[in-house]
Amino acid sequence: MNILVTGGAGFVGSNLAIKLKAKNPSFQVIAFDNLKRRGSEINLQKLKDFEIDFIHGDIRNPEDLEFKDSINLIIDASAEPSVMAGLKSSPLPVISNNLIGTINLLEVTRKHGSKLIFISTSRVYGIDALNKINLNENDTRFFLDSQQELNGISNHGINEFFSTGEFRSFYGGTKLASEILIQEYIKYCGLEAIINRCGVIAGPGQMGKIDQGIAVLWMARHFWKGKLKYIGYGGHGKQVRDILHVDDLYRLIQKQIDNFSAFHSKTFNVGGGISCSISLQELTNLCSLVTGNKIHIDKDPNTRDADIRYYVTDNSKISSISNWNPQYTVKDILSDILEWIRVNETQLKPILTL
């Protein structure tokens, strides 16, 4: 099998490429990346060590996607992942990468007869609807009220029936538009594809920054005693997300490759779930506990555009089909990140302290 991993030098892409090659030595795995993301060049040697071919290219350029050998499977992990992208500047870069890039990859699938695993996002769900979820709060977090008026939400979190209507963000909008095009290619071009709507993914190798990669950002700022800020909702840090270790995502991807027909043409919410959810305030406390360092957290009560108070994944659909469930806890994830930072401190400090 020849597998093309787009975004293959990035955090998610490189981890998936390396783990797939290690598990399946007979596979030819190609990592395709434009190396735009800061720190992505660090992964090139690791890819080489695992005999993974690297192509420096851009999915926005069709001419970069001409391959001599047939591609059997594409794993698309190449998105511009920031919810804030295009909100205060031109949205063209995020649209061209996340939508035009998808169109170009879909043409590769058509020409090669490739299968596709599309790494989508929980941010395809409408912000207006997400902000209408009935929530209560305690000293450290928002949490779900037992009574909900919206479809697609239960005490397990948010499932695939939740509304994708209204507005989302340019990031979420482009990913949803890509999902729609994938469904058209499934219907009219015979594409075999799986859509995984992932929540927050974290783990060693992620170059966290203020608008993406929150777990690594929080850990790095605690490790080097930097500055952080709770933004929005009064500045109390009660916003909640669930976190998925990248190794747990790999385990699911491997299951999907091994039995593709069971997942074909379906869309799944994929995340850490209720048991692996945490608020910013709780994340601060846990990072302090793991590192032994306490830092000052500033407060900005003003809520930014496209922010939400609460998102936790309901994994019921994917779990019922695959018997897959996340294994890592939040503390496990943070401990893995801390060990990675300690081992690579000299190399990572210029990147993670910006």
ABEGO torsion letter per residue (X at the ends): XBBBBBGAABAAAAAAAAAAAAABAABBBBBBBAGABBGAAAAAAAAAAAGBBBBBBBAABAAAABBABBBABBBBAABBABAABGAABBAAAAAAAAAAAAAAAAAAAAAAGBBBBBBBBAAABBAAAAAABBBBBBAABBBBBABBABBGBBAAEBBAABBABEBAEAAAAAAAAAAAAAAAAAAAAGBBBBBBBBBBBBEBGBBBBAABGAAAAAAAAAAAGBBBBBBEGGGAGABBBBBBBAAAAAAAAAAAAABAAAABGBBBBBBAEAAABBBAAAAAAAAAAAAGBBBBBBBBABBBBGBBABBBBBAAAAAAAAGBBBABBAAAAAAAAAAAAAAAAAAAAAAAAX
